[in-house]
Amino acid sequence: MTRTLFPEDIHNMSPKELDLLTYEIREFLLDSISKTGGHLASNLGVVELTVALHKTFDSPSDKLIWDVGHQCYVHKLLTGRAQRFGMLRQLGGISGFPRRDESIYDCFNTGHSSTSISVAAGIAAARDLKGENFHVVAVIGDGAMTGGLAYEGLNNLGASKSKVIIVLNDNEMSISASTGGLAQHLSRLRMSRTYLGLKKQVKNSLASLPLVGKGIYSGIGYIKDSLKYAIVDGAFFEELGFKYFGPVDGHSIGDLTEILSLAKDVEESVVIHVVTQKGRGYRNAENNPGRFHQTGPFDVTTGAPLTVMAPTFSEVFGEKMVKLAREDQRIIAISAAMTEGTGLSKFKEAFPERIFDVGIAEEHAVTFAAGLASQGFKPVVAVYSTFLQRAYDQIMSDVCMQKMPVVFAMDRAGNVGNDGETHHGIYDLSYLSHMPGLVVMAPKDGLELEKMLDYACSLGRPCAIRYPKGEAGGFGAAFGSGNGGFAIETAKSELLQTGSDVEIWAIGSMVKTAAQAIPAINRRGYSAGLVNARFLKPLDEAGLKASIGRAKAIVTLEDNIVTCGFGACVSEFIRSNGGSGIRLLKLGWQEQFLEHGDAEGLYRKYKLDAASVAERICGFIEGEA
């Protein structure tokens, strides 16, 4: 788009101009995202809906809340940010999610699913308490409606006097295809366009009868309910206290603006059921919306990625899960709407009866896994690190407290780059470090991930394995990654190289960073060793004692915040075991919310790349004198 648009520009456009704008937006999104990467299919699917919202409502006075927020690109284009899309999700550029500090048109930061209805209810309550007058609109997808928080919000809002307009964007997709009872219910609603018309016809006919029309209408609620249940099984939203409108064609701006305008005039809260097509207007995304949910740079004509990765940790995990399941029929895979993202597509093909996609419901996924484990199965919960945070209580009470042998395969741990603050997995070592009875590991490469899965599935106790986004290759036989014959042993680290001045205890992906830093440390005249910790819990206490005996200083290195993380656990062990004479440096992320940007750029900015780590360690050694 060569022009900068704001909502007031949309208000003044004719229907024909709005229609032409949708083509312009799709062309721009394809051109821009094919260069920067980002969330494509979901944004192509909400072009008309977003235009209609800005045509009908007065943002920023009226509040538009985007659930998850990855579908907010069109909203950003219509609120003055088109010229900044060349830096979408880049360090110093605009975020791929709504950000209050980025624009007055973004009223709430989002990035995790199923929050919008609760947020909208809170904003509406605040509006009413202050006597203000504006509309509150929550845009939530059918995938996000599988999350429990959405139902808590609906339950509370339905009984509230505060009015909210909920737009349910039904494209039959979250990241993987939507599953569960609600998806089936919405499918029935799509086939029930006669319901609203028939209900209105009955009401008008009865109300028009002389003398007793209104009385009859108000007195035959049971007939209305019978019609409702006969035509739309359940009438879920109306039973919760909402007016339900739809289904509506989500690609007709005329239909959308008409029903959105109607919703503005209704006194109570409203659910507008909008049916859209994910990937609309780009055949490659229409045919494979999961592939284009989030993409790196790609060729627009073919849809092929511009860079081809070596096997990723997700792929290694998925391949290993298939092998394990062939050997042990008790292995069960569980996903929270992330079957493809976590590498489980091949498992689903091979063992469709042994994989459960529970929707965007991480709390349920964990407790569901605990139930399976209680009956002798070996459930593996595949989940992104940032989303497992949402199931903290279930991990503690339903898994660890009851010693259930559930395995957590935690993808996207550490710095994940462009998705930013809501998606970085830099907190998991900290929130898992104090859970009694939980084994926590992190592999340095794909081979070690396979070995850890072997170990975890045979352990018979709660276990978590965290691994990063991206390639799973090793980093050279000089540091032991060429040895395929090893087995993981409880609380046993891997000594890769001894050092007399310092030994670096690195965990997970940071082992590679430490290995790359050591030559620079050696060139400064220092003897540096390296230990691949493997375990956060239980720590290799014998290995730590040996390091303390060999080196003058210990450095810990982790892709996690230092607060309560791996370094903190090492520090506590040293303090509790009379190691006050050893110097300790903890390297990791400071306690913060990390912004978006390419992963390597973020490591450099915060001095956690190999060159910076080497410099910081040398400065630490030299500070001894």
matplotlib code that plots the C-alpha trace (Angstrom):
import matplotlib.pyplot as plt

x = [0.0, 1.5, -0.9, -1.4, -4.9, -6.7, -10.2, -11.8, -10.7, -12.6, -15.7, -15.8, -15.4, -18.2, -19.0, -17.1, -14.0, -14.1, -14.3, -11.3, -9.4, -9.7, -7.8, -5.2, -4.8, -4.4, -1.8, 0.1, 0.1, 1.4, 4.1, 5.2, 4.9, 6.7, 9.7, 9.6, 7.7, 4.8, 1.2, -0.3, -3.4, -5.2, -4.8, -5.9, -9.1, -10.1, -9.7, -13.4, -14.2, -11.5, -12.6, -16.2, -15.2, -13.4, -16.3, -18.8, -17.0, -15.0, -11.6, -9.8, -12.9, -14.5, -12.3, -11.3, -9.7, -8.1, -7.9, -4.4, -3.7, -1.8, -4.7, -4.2, -2.1, -5.1, -6.1, -2.5, -2.7, -6.0, -4.5, -1.6, 1.1, 1.4, 4.7, 6.3, 5.5, 9.0, 10.2, 7.3, 8.5, 12.1, 14.3, 13.1, 10.1, 6.4, 5.2, 3.2, 0.7, -1.3, 0.9, -0.5, 2.9, 2.9, -0.4, -3.5, -5.6, -4.3, -6.2, -4.7, -1.6, -2.5, -0.5, -1.9, -5.3, -8.8, -8.3, -10.4, -13.8, -12.5, -10.5, -13.6, -15.8, -13.3, -13.1, -16.9, -17.3, -14.8, -16.7, -20.0, -18.5, -17.1, -20.3, -18.6, -20.2, -18.3, -18.5, -16.3, -15.7, -13.9, -12.8, -12.2, -11.6, -13.4, -10.0, -9.6, -13.1, -11.7, -9.8, -11.4, -10.8, -13.2, -16.0, -15.2, -15.5, -18.7, -20.2, -19.4, -20.4, -23.7, -24.8, -23.5, -25.3, -22.3, -22.6, -19.9, -20.1, -18.3, -17.4, -16.8, -14.6, -15.3, -12.8, -12.7, -9.0, -6.8, -3.3, -4.3, -7.9, -10.3, -11.5, -14.0, -17.7, -17.7, -16.3, -19.1, -21.7, -20.5, -20.7, -24.3, -24.9, -23.4, -26.2, -28.9, -29.4, -33.2, -33.2, -33.0, -35.4, -38.0, -37.7, -38.3, -41.2, -42.9, -42.4, -43.8, -46.7, -47.7, -47.1, -49.4, -52.4, -55.2, -55.7, -53.5, -50.5, -47.9, -49.3, -49.4, -45.8, -44.5, -46.5, -45.3, -41.6, -41.6, -42.6, -39.8, -37.4, -38.7, -38.1, -34.6, -33.6, -35.2, -33.4, -30.1, -29.2, -28.1, -28.4, -25.4, -24.9, -28.5, -28.6, -25.7, -27.6, -26.4, -28.2, -26.9, -26.7, -25.5, -24.0, -22.8, -20.7, -17.4, -16.3, -19.3, -18.6, -22.2, -23.6, -21.0, -21.6, -25.3, -25.2, -22.5, -24.7, -27.6, -25.5, -24.6, -28.3, -29.0, -29.0, -27.5, -24.3, -24.2, -22.4, -22.0, -21.0, -18.9, -17.8, -14.5, -12.0, -8.4, -5.9, -8.6, -7.4, -4.1, -4.6, -1.5, -2.7, -6.3, -5.1, -2.7, -3.7, -1.6, 1.5, 0.9, -0.4, 3.1, 5.7, 9.2, 10.0, 8.6, 8.2, 4.7, 4.2, 5.0, 4.6, 7.9, 10.1, 13.2, 15.4, 15.4, 16.3, 18.2, 16.0, 14.6, 14.1, 10.4, 11.0, 13.5, 10.9, 8.2, 10.3, 11.4, 7.8, 6.8, 9.6, 8.8, 5.1, 5.9, 7.9, 5.5, 1.7, 1.3, 2.9, 0.2, 0.7, -1.2, -1.3, -3.1, -4.0, -0.4, -0.1, 1.8, 3.8, 5.2, 6.1, 3.4, 1.9, 3.6, 2.5, -1.1, -0.8, 0.7, -1.3, -4.5, -6.1, -3.2, -3.0, -5.4, -5.6, -7.5, -7.7, -6.2, -6.7, -3.3, -4.7, -7.0, -4.1, -2.0, -4.8, -6.0, -2.5, -2.5, -5.7, -4.2, -1.0, -3.0, -4.3, -0.9, -0.3, 2.7, 1.4, 3.7, 2.3, 3.8, 3.5, 5.3, 7.1, 5.2, 1.9, 2.7, 2.9, -0.9, -1.0, 1.2, -1.3, -2.1, 1.6, 2.0, -1.1, -2.2, 1.1, 4.0, 2.0, 0.6, 3.9, 2.2, 4.7, 3.7, 6.4, 6.3, 8.0, 8.5, 9.1, 10.2, 12.1, 14.4, 14.6, 12.2, 12.9, 10.3, 7.1, 8.3, 7.4, 4.3, 6.1, 9.6, 10.2, 12.7, 10.9, 10.3, 13.5, 12.4, 8.8, 9.7, 12.8, 10.9, 8.3, 8.9, 9.7, 9.9, 12.9, 13.9, 16.3, 17.5, 19.4, 22.3, 21.3, 18.8, 20.7, 20.5, 16.8, 16.2, 18.1, 16.3, 12.9, 14.1, 15.0, 11.9, 9.5, 11.1, 11.5, 8.1, 8.0, 7.1, 9.6, 10.1, 12.4, 12.8, 14.3, 14.6, 13.0, 15.2, 17.8, 18.8, 22.3, 25.4, 28.5, 31.5, 32.9, 35.6, 32.9, 31.4, 28.3, 29.4, 29.0, 25.7, 26.2, 25.7, 22.6, 21.1, 21.7, 19.8, 21.6, 24.6, 26.2, 28.5, 32.1, 33.2, 36.5, 38.3, 39.7, 41.8, 40.7, 37.0, 34.5, 31.4, 28.2, 25.9, 22.4, 20.5, 21.1, 23.6, 26.1, 26.8, 27.2, 29.7, 31.7, 31.9, 33.1, 35.9, 38.5, 38.3, 38.7, 41.7, 43.3, 43.2, 45.5, 42.9, 42.1, 38.4, 36.4, 32.9, 30.2, 26.9, 24.7, 21.8, 19.8, 18.3, 16.7, 18.3, 21.6, 24.8, 26.1, 29.2, 30.0, 29.8, 32.0, 34.6, 34.5, 34.9, 38.0, 39.5, 38.7, 39.0, 35.6, 32.3, 30.1, 26.6, 25.0, 21.3, 18.6, 16.4, 16.1, 18.7, 16.1, 15.4, 16.9, 19.7, 22.4, 20.4, 20.1, 23.9, 24.5, 22.3, 24.0, 27.5, 26.3, 24.8, 27.8, 30.6, 31.7, 32.1, 35.7, 34.7, 33.7, 30.4, 29.1, 25.5, 24.8, 21.3, 18.4, 17.7, 14.3, 12.4, 9.9, 12.0, 11.0, 10.6, 13.4, 15.5, 16.9, 20.6, 20.1, 18.5, 21.4, 23.9, 21.9, 21.8, 25.4, 24.4, 26.0, 29.3, 31.6, 29.9, 29.9, 33.6, 34.2, 32.1, 33.8, 37.3, 36.3, 35.0, 38.3, 40.3, 38.2, 39.6, 42.9]
y = [0.0, 3.3, 5.3, 5.7, 5.0, 5.7, 4.7, 8.1, 7.3, 4.1, 5.8, 8.0, 5.2, 4.0, 0.3, 0.1, 1.8, -0.6, -3.6, -2.4, -1.8, -5.4, -6.4, -3.8, -5.1, -8.7, -7.8, -5.8, -8.5, -11.1, -8.8, -7.7, -11.0, -12.9, -10.8, -10.5, -13.6, -13.5, -14.7, -14.8, -17.1, -15.7, -12.1, -12.9, -14.4, -11.3, -8.5, -7.8, -8.3, -5.8, -3.3, -3.6, -3.2, 0.1, 1.2, 0.6, 1.6, 4.7, 3.4, 4.4, 5.6, 2.3, -0.5, -3.4, -6.4, -9.0, -12.5, -13.9, -10.9, -12.6, -11.6, -7.8, -7.0, -5.6, -3.6, -2.1, -1.3, 0.7, 2.5, 4.3, 1.7, 0.5, 2.3, 0.4, -3.1, -3.5, -3.9, -6.2, -8.3, -7.1, -5.6, -2.0, -2.5, -3.0, -6.1, -8.9, -8.5, -5.6, -3.4, -0.5, 1.3, 1.1, 2.8, 4.3, 2.0, -1.0, -1.0, -4.2, -6.3, -9.9, -12.9, -15.8, -17.3, -17.0, -13.8, -11.3, -11.9, -11.4, -8.3, -6.9, -7.6, -5.7, -2.7, -2.6, -2.8, 0.1, 2.1, 1.6, 2.5, 5.7, 6.6, 6.6, 5.7, 3.6, 0.2, -2.7, -5.4, -8.7, -10.6, -14.2, -17.2, -20.6, -22.1, -19.7, -20.7, -24.1, -22.4, -22.5, -18.8, -17.9, -19.8, -18.1, -14.8, -15.8, -17.1, -13.9, -11.5, -13.3, -12.5, -9.0, -5.7, -4.5, -4.8, -6.3, -7.2, -10.6, -11.3, -15.1, -15.5, -19.1, -20.4, -23.9, -23.5, -22.5, -23.4, -27.0, -27.7, -26.8, -29.9, -30.7, -30.1, -26.4, -26.9, -29.4, -27.1, -24.2, -26.5, -27.2, -23.4, -22.8, -25.1, -23.3, -20.0, -20.5, -20.1, -16.4, -15.7, -18.2, -16.9, -13.3, -14.4, -16.2, -13.2, -10.7, -13.0, -13.5, -9.9, -8.7, -10.8, -8.5, -8.1, -10.9, -10.8, -9.7, -11.7, -14.8, -14.2, -13.7, -16.7, -19.3, -19.2, -23.0, -22.9, -20.5, -22.7, -25.8, -24.1, -23.0, -26.5, -28.1, -25.9, -25.2, -27.9, -26.3, -22.6, -22.3, -18.5, -17.6, -19.9, -17.9, -14.7, -13.3, -12.3, -14.4, -13.2, -15.3, -17.1, -14.1, -14.2, -12.9, -11.8, -9.6, -6.1, -5.1, -8.0, -7.4, -3.7, -4.2, -6.7, -4.9, -1.7, -3.7, -5.1, -1.5, -0.8, -3.9, -3.2, -6.5, -8.3, -9.9, -12.7, -12.3, -15.6, -14.7, -17.5, -16.8, -18.7, -18.8, -17.8, -16.1, -14.8, -16.7, -20.2, -21.7, -20.5, -21.5, -25.1, -25.3, -22.7, -24.5, -24.2, -20.4, -19.8, -18.5, -18.4, -17.2, -15.4, -17.4, -17.3, -15.9, -17.9, -21.3, -20.7, -22.4, -21.1, -19.1, -20.8, -24.6, -25.6, -28.6, -30.9, -28.8, -29.9, -30.2, -32.5, -34.6, -34.9, -35.9, -38.6, -40.0, -40.1, -42.3, -44.7, -44.8, -45.4, -48.4, -49.9, -49.2, -49.1, -47.1, -44.0, -41.3, -37.9, -34.9, -31.5, -28.2, -27.2, -27.4, -30.8, -29.4, -26.8, -29.4, -31.9, -34.5, -34.7, -38.0, -39.4, -38.4, -40.3, -43.4, -43.6, -41.5, -43.3, -42.5, -38.7, -36.2, -32.6, -31.0, -27.5, -24.4, -25.8, -26.3, -26.8, -29.6, -31.1, -31.6, -32.9, -35.1, -36.5, -37.2, -39.2, -41.3, -41.8, -43.0, -45.8, -47.1, -45.0, -42.9, -39.5, -37.0, -33.5, -31.5, -27.8, -24.5, -23.3, -20.0, -21.8, -24.4, -21.4, -21.4, -24.9, -24.2, -25.4, -28.6, -29.5, -29.0, -30.6, -33.1, -34.4, -33.7, -34.1, -37.4, -38.6, -39.2, -40.3, -37.5, -36.2, -32.5, -31.9, -28.1, -26.7, -23.1, -22.8, -19.8, -16.8, -17.5, -14.2, -12.4, -13.4, -11.3, -10.9, -13.1, -16.0, -16.1, -19.3, -17.8, -18.5, -22.3, -23.3, -20.8, -21.9, -25.6, -25.5, -25.7, -28.4, -31.4, -34.6, -33.2, -34.1, -31.2, -31.6, -29.6, -31.2, -29.5, -31.0, -33.3, -36.5, -35.7, -34.8, -38.4, -39.9, -37.7, -38.9, -42.5, -41.8, -39.8, -42.4, -45.1, -43.1, -43.6, -40.2, -36.6, -35.3, -32.1, -31.7, -28.1, -27.4, -24.4, -23.3, -24.0, -26.4, -29.4, -30.0, -30.6, -28.4, -30.6, -33.9, -32.1, -31.5, -35.0, -34.5, -37.2, -40.0, -41.7, -44.5, -42.7, -43.0, -40.4, -41.1, -39.4, -36.3, -37.0, -34.1, -34.4, -33.1, -31.8, -30.1, -29.3, -25.9, -24.6, -20.9, -21.4, -24.1, -23.1, -25.1, -24.5, -26.0, -26.8, -24.6, -22.5, -25.4, -24.5, -20.8, -21.7, -24.0, -21.1, -18.8, -21.0, -20.4, -16.6, -17.2, -19.4, -16.8, -14.4, -16.9, -18.5, -22.2, -22.7, -25.9, -26.8, -29.0, -29.8, -29.8, -31.8, -31.6, -28.7, -31.1, -33.1, -31.3, -33.3, -32.6, -34.8, -33.1, -29.7, -30.7, -32.0, -28.7, -26.7, -28.8, -28.2, -24.6, -21.2, -20.1, -21.4, -19.7, -20.8, -20.1, -20.5, -19.3, -18.4, -15.6, -15.8, -15.4, -18.8, -20.5, -22.9, -20.5, -19.9, -23.6, -24.0, -21.0, -22.5, -25.8, -24.2, -22.0, -25.0, -27.2, -24.9, -23.7, -20.1, -20.0, -20.5, -17.6, -17.8, -15.8, -16.4, -15.6, -15.6, -13.1, -10.5, -10.5, -8.8, -9.1, -9.6, -7.6, -9.0, -9.2, -11.9, -14.3, -13.7, -9.9, -10.3, -12.4, -9.8, -6.9, -8.5, -9.9, -13.5, -14.3, -16.2, -13.2, -11.3, -14.4, -14.8, -11.1, -11.2, -14.3, -12.9, -9.7, -11.8, -13.8, -10.6, -9.1, -11.6, -9.8]
z = [0.0, -1.0, 1.1, 4.9, 6.0, 9.3, 10.4, 9.4, 5.9, 6.0, 7.3, 4.1, 1.6, -0.7, -0.9, -4.2, -2.7, 0.2, -2.1, -4.1, -0.8, 0.1, -3.0, -2.3, 1.3, 0.2, -2.5, 0.1, 2.7, 0.3, -1.0, 2.5, 4.5, 1.7, 2.5, 6.3, 7.3, 9.7, 10.2, 6.7, 6.4, 9.4, 8.2, 4.7, 6.2, 8.2, 5.6, 5.0, 8.7, 9.8, 7.2, 8.3, 12.0, 11.2, 9.0, 11.7, 14.9, 15.9, 17.0, 19.2, 21.1, 20.6, 21.8, 19.4, 21.2, 19.0, 20.6, 20.3, 18.1, 15.2, 12.9, 13.6, 10.6, 8.6, 11.7, 11.7, 8.0, 8.7, 11.6, 10.1, 10.1, 6.5, 6.0, 8.9, 7.6, 6.1, 9.7, 10.8, 13.7, 13.3, 16.0, 16.4, 14.1, 14.7, 16.5, 15.0, 17.8, 19.3, 21.4, 23.5, 23.4, 19.6, 18.8, 20.5, 18.3, 20.1, 23.4, 24.9, 24.4, 23.3, 22.2, 24.1, 23.2, 24.7, 26.7, 24.7, 26.3, 29.8, 28.8, 27.1, 30.1, 32.3, 29.9, 29.7, 33.4, 33.8, 31.2, 33.0, 36.4, 35.0, 33.2, 29.8, 26.4, 23.9, 22.3, 23.3, 20.6, 21.2, 18.0, 18.9, 16.6, 16.9, 17.8, 20.7, 21.9, 22.8, 25.7, 29.2, 29.9, 27.0, 28.8, 32.1, 30.4, 28.7, 31.9, 33.7, 30.9, 30.2, 33.8, 33.7, 32.8, 30.9, 27.1, 24.9, 21.2, 20.6, 17.0, 16.7, 13.6, 12.5, 10.0, 11.4, 12.2, 15.1, 14.1, 13.5, 12.6, 15.4, 17.4, 20.0, 20.8, 20.0, 16.6, 15.9, 17.3, 15.1, 12.1, 12.9, 13.2, 9.8, 8.4, 10.4, 8.6, 8.9, 12.6, 13.0, 10.2, 11.5, 15.1, 13.8, 11.7, 14.7, 16.9, 14.4, 13.6, 17.2, 18.2, 15.4, 16.6, 18.0, 21.7, 22.9, 20.6, 23.0, 25.8, 23.8, 22.6, 26.2, 27.4, 25.0, 25.8, 25.8, 22.1, 21.2, 23.1, 21.3, 18.0, 19.1, 20.1, 17.1, 14.6, 16.4, 18.8, 22.0, 21.2, 23.3, 23.4, 24.0, 27.0, 28.4, 28.0, 24.7, 21.6, 18.8, 15.2, 12.3, 10.7, 8.6, 5.4, 6.7, 3.2, 2.5, 3.8, 3.2, 5.3, 8.0, 8.4, 8.5, 11.3, 13.2, 13.1, 14.4, 17.2, 18.3, 18.9, 20.9, 24.7, 25.9, 24.9, 21.5, 19.7, 16.0, 14.3, 11.2, 8.8, 7.0, 5.0, 6.3, 3.6, 1.5, -1.8, -2.0, -3.3, -1.6, 1.8, 1.1, 0.3, 3.2, 5.9, 8.5, 6.5, 6.1, 9.6, 10.4, 7.7, 7.0, 3.8, 0.8, -3.0, -3.7, -6.9, -5.5, -1.8, -1.2, 1.7, 0.5, 3.0, 3.7, 7.3, 8.4, 10.6, 13.4, 17.0, 16.4, 13.5, 15.5, 18.3, 15.9, 14.2, 17.6, 18.9, 16.0, 16.8, 20.5, 19.7, 17.5, 20.3, 23.2, 22.7, 25.9, 24.3, 23.8, 22.2, 23.4, 21.7, 22.5, 18.9, 17.9, 16.2, 13.2, 15.1, 17.6, 14.8, 15.5, 12.0, 11.2, 14.5, 13.7, 10.4, 11.9, 15.2, 14.8, 17.7, 20.0, 19.6, 21.2, 20.1, 22.9, 21.4, 22.9, 26.4, 28.0, 31.5, 30.3, 28.3, 31.4, 33.7, 30.8, 30.6, 34.3, 34.0, 31.2, 33.2, 36.2, 34.1, 32.9, 29.7, 29.0, 27.8, 26.1, 26.2, 23.3, 23.9, 23.4, 26.5, 26.6, 26.6, 29.3, 31.7, 31.6, 33.2, 36.1, 38.8, 36.9, 36.5, 40.3, 41.7, 39.1, 37.8, 40.3, 43.5, 42.4, 40.8, 37.4, 34.7, 32.3, 29.8, 28.8, 25.5, 25.6, 22.1, 21.4, 24.7, 25.2, 22.7, 19.9, 18.0, 16.0, 17.9, 20.8, 24.4, 24.6, 23.0, 24.3, 26.4, 28.7, 32.0, 32.0, 33.9, 36.6, 37.0, 36.9, 39.1, 42.4, 41.5, 43.8, 42.0, 38.5, 36.3, 34.0, 31.1, 28.1, 25.1, 23.3, 19.9, 18.2, 19.0, 22.7, 22.4, 21.1, 24.0, 26.5, 25.1, 25.5, 29.1, 29.9, 28.6, 30.6, 33.8, 35.4, 37.0, 35.9, 33.4, 31.3, 28.3, 26.9, 23.5, 21.2, 18.0, 14.9, 13.7, 15.8, 14.4, 16.6, 16.6, 16.0, 17.1, 19.2, 21.8, 21.8, 19.6, 17.2, 19.8, 19.3, 21.7, 25.0, 27.2, 29.5, 33.2, 36.0, 37.2, 35.0, 33.0, 30.0, 30.6, 27.2, 28.2, 31.4, 32.4, 35.2, 35.1, 34.5, 33.7, 31.9, 32.9, 30.0, 29.5, 26.3, 23.3, 25.1, 25.1, 21.5, 22.3, 25.1, 22.7, 20.2, 22.9, 24.3, 21.5, 22.1, 25.9, 25.2, 22.9, 25.9, 27.7, 29.9, 30.3, 29.8, 30.3, 29.2, 30.8, 29.1, 32.2, 30.6, 33.9, 35.7, 38.1, 39.6, 39.3, 38.8, 42.3, 41.8, 38.6, 40.2, 43.0, 40.5, 38.6, 41.8, 42.5, 39.0, 38.3, 40.0, 38.8, 37.5, 34.9, 34.2, 30.8, 30.1, 27.6, 30.5, 32.9, 35.7, 38.4, 39.8, 36.8, 36.2, 37.5, 40.6, 41.3, 40.9, 43.1, 45.8, 45.6, 46.0, 48.9, 50.7, 50.2, 51.5, 48.2, 49.2, 47.9, 44.3, 42.2, 40.2, 37.3, 36.1, 32.5, 31.0, 30.4, 33.0, 34.6, 31.8, 29.0, 25.9, 22.8, 19.2, 16.7, 15.0, 17.5, 16.7, 16.9, 20.4, 21.6, 20.4, 21.9, 25.3, 25.1, 25.0, 21.6, 21.6, 21.2, 24.0, 26.3, 25.7, 26.5, 29.7, 30.9, 30.3, 32.1, 35.0, 35.2, 35.1, 37.8, 40.2, 40.7]

ax = plt.figure().add_subplot(projection="3d")
ax.plot(x, y, z, "-o")
ax.set_aspect("equal")
plt.show()
